[in-house]
Amino acid sequence: MKSALIFCNGAPVKKSIYQQLKKRFNPYLIGADGGTNYLFKIKETPEFIIGDLDSINPDVLEFYRKKKVKIIKLKRQNDTDLEKALKLCKRLKFEKIFITNFTGKRFDHTLSNISNALKFAIYFKIVMIEDETTLQFITGKNEFKSFKNELVSILCFNPDVKISTRHLKYPLKNETLFFGERESTSNVSVSEKFEITVDGGFAVLLRSTKNFLKYD
């Protein structure tokens, strides 16, 4: 499966997590503007650098320019650097997208990044990863490898979406989990796998990054 890993300009993920992603999925690396500074710090070379280039360190930009990295400068301000990167992934027909460094001190940026990713969930599988938690957008019938007593949470931003589960301690049967009204936080796997069926749109599955990397 052709995959990409987008680095945003937020709180950096642990290098060990990045290394596991690289080893398991061998994704194309994309620096979303200032997210490229982190790639420079860990001595990695992206396939692409994209954005309005107002937050990348000038020395970093020049370093990668000399290495002939593909640099795409887009001045438009009606989409974020993450959106620009996701549009690039769509054009290049990627199938799975990992997004990291998307959280930070500004809560509006974190929520905006999640919202931007959700817009593109119809085009490819999207996984957002930070040190402790991994967020996945899911639709249709999904089966996940697990273990007894694994904690998982399910959220949804669409009131019309219906969710059903199997092999979770607190089951759902064609129910809604509209954000601000109801959620399924810290549900518990009771088996070596669990199932989530999502009809009418997308739901959000959250589980520990450690477990995602082990079982995905």
N, C-alpha and C positions, 0 to 999 in steps of 0.2 A: 504494500500500500504506500503510495507516494505521499510523504508527510513533510511538514515544515514546522519549525520552531521559531516563534516570534518573540523577540525580547523587547518588552516595553521599558519605559523609563521610570519604573517604580522601585519598590524595595527589592533588592537582589535576592534571588533564590540561592540556596547553598550550592556550591560548586559540585558537591557530591551528587546532588539530585540531577543537575544538568548532565553530569557524566553518565549517570544511569540511563537517562533519556537518549543520549547520543549512542550509547552502546546497544540499547534494545531496539531503537527505531531508526537510527541513522538519518535524522531529518535534515533537510536543507535549513540553513540558519539565516534568519532575516532580522536585521536591526531596524527597529522602528525609531528612527531619529535618535534621541538620547539613549535609547536602549543599547545602541552600538557601543557606548562607553564601557558597558559591562563586558561585552565580548572582547574588547581591547584589554580589559583588566585580566581576563582569564586566558588571554593569548589564543583566541579563536578568530577565524576569518569567516565572515558571513558571505553568503552568495549574493545577497542584496542589502543595500541600505536605502531606506525609503522614508519620506516625510518632508516637512518644510525646512528641515535641517537647522532649526533655530536652537536646539538643545544639545546637539552633538558637539563634543569638544573639537575645536578647529584642528588641533594637532592630530586627533584621532581620525577625523575626516581626511586629512591630507595623507596620513599613514596608509589608510585603505585605498585612497585614490591611486597612490603609487603602486599598490599591489593589484591594481586593475579590477577591484571589486566593482560590481555594477551598482552605480549610485543613481537613484531616481529622486530628483528634487521636484516636489509638487507644492506650489505656494498656496493653493486654495485652502481656505479656512472653514469651509462648510463640512469637512469631515476631519476626524482626528487622525493622528499618525497610525494608530492601530487599524482604523478603518481603511486607510490607504494600503497598509500591509495586507489586510484581508482581501481587498479588491485585487491586489496583485496575485495572491494565492488563487483566487477564483479564475483569473485569466490564465494562470499556469496549470490549472486543472489538478490542484492538489486534492487529496482525498481525506487527509486527517491533519488537523492543525493543533499544535500545542502552543499555548500562550503562557509566558511567565513574566515575572517582574511587573505584574499588573496592579499590585496593591501599593499602598504608601501612606504618607501622612494626610493626604487630602482624600476624604471619603467620597467627595463628588467624582474624583478621578477614578476611584475603584469601581463605583457604581456605573460610571460611564463606560468603562472598559467591559464590564459584564454585559451591559446593554448592547454595546457595539458587537460583541461576540455573538449574542443571541440573534442579531439581525442576519448573521451569516450561517446560522446552524442548519438552514435548509440546503446549503451547498456542500458542506462537508462535516465530518465529525470534528467536534471542537472539545478540547480538554484544557482547562485553565489550572495551572499548577503553582502552588506556593509551598513553603517549607513544610507545613503541617497538614494542609487540606488540598484536595483536588476536586474541582468542579467540572461536571460533565453535563452537556445538554443531550437529552435522550428523547426519542419518540418511537412509537411502535412497540413491539415486543422485544425485551432485552433480558438476557441471562448473564449474571455475573458470578464468577468464581468467588468464593468467600470462605469463611470459617465460622464456627459457632461462636456467637457473642460479638461478632464484628459490629461496630456502630456505623450506621448510615443515616443520612438525612435526605429528605426529598422536599423540594420547594417548587412553586409554579407561579408564573406571572400572568397567566391567562385564565380567566374565570370559566371558560368553556371547556378546558381540558379535563378529561376524566382519567383517573389513575387507579390501576389495580395492581396488587402485589401478591407474591407467593413466597413462602419460606422466610417471612419477617414476623417478628413477635407481635407487632401491632398491624394486622393486615388492612389493606384498603381494597374495597370492592366497588369499582366504577365511581370513585369519589373525587371531589374537587379539593385542591390545596391552594386556593388563591392567596397570593401574598397579601398580608395585612388582615386576613380573616382566619386562616388555618394553615398549619404546617405539620410535617412529620419529622420532628427533630429527634435525633438519637434513637432511631428505631434500631432493632437488633436482629441480626441474622441468626436463624436457628438451624442452619444447615451448611453444607459445603458449597452451596450456591443459593442465590435468590433471584427472583424474577420481578421485573417492573414492566407493566404494559401501559403505554401512554397513548391516548386517543384524542385527536383534535388539535394537536400542537406539540409543544415541547415542555418537558419538566427538567428540573435541575437535580442531579444526584451529587451529593457531597459525601466523600469518604476520606480516610487518611491517605496522604500521599504515599506513605510506606506501603499500605495495602494495595493501592492502585498499581504501583510499580511492581509489586509481587504477583498480582493476579491478572492484570489486564493482558 
